[in-house]
């Protein structure tokens, strides 16, 4: 009786391990409008496909976190060890798309290494499981908001460090959207806030809404656009919160209480600079714009 080679029959299976769901569907550029996806989950999948003997040699220190066409669809050499995700799918009699959807991932959760010194172990190892869990957090709403807040803090800190390049004007439409904080800017308190939000939008590649409601068209001001959000009454403030005064607004750059939080203000030619929440006697309220649609 002829025994089929390991690569001509489905992988041996055991109980499923790892996260029950992926953080997202992984697509090669050809199925993703030529955009190359990146992330910790992709690094995990490269480990997994390599242990499935479909992406060799085993060289995790040399792999990046980009989901390239060759890894998804194979190198085209005909070598089993270079067939990538598509080779795994072929062996499991799945559509050979190079797209890792839930069906492909569930097979990976159960598949065992077919040959070699680690034969019989899951192709999904403990390191890959940790990476997949990290990606689930990263791509959750909580993870996205964490990245947005970090980008806002980054913008404010860098702007304050280069305040000599910032000049005060109430001109509308305002300019500077997307420009780094350490280049010349001409803005006021409300446009400064909007610039910080837009910086977070481009740096995280997430759809951070314009807190003024003008869709980043260069308009919006303290009185009728930035103060209509949910009011914060807990006494605990988060990065991105907006503090309103009589004709002035600042943005929270470090979370904390009314005494420990830090706020970035651009209310005059001498700013932007760090302020406390109650640095002015005309304090009115703090509001919290949405950071995601």
Beta strands, then each sheet from edge to edge (+ up, - down):
strand 1: 166-168
strand 2: 185-187
strand 3: 230-231
strand 4: 236-237
strand 5: 242-245
strand 6: 248-254
strand 7: 256-257
strand 8: 262-265
strand 9: 273-275
strand 10: 285-288
sheet 1: 1+ 2+
sheet 2: 3+ 10- 5+ 6- 8+ 9-
sheet 3: 4+ 7-
end
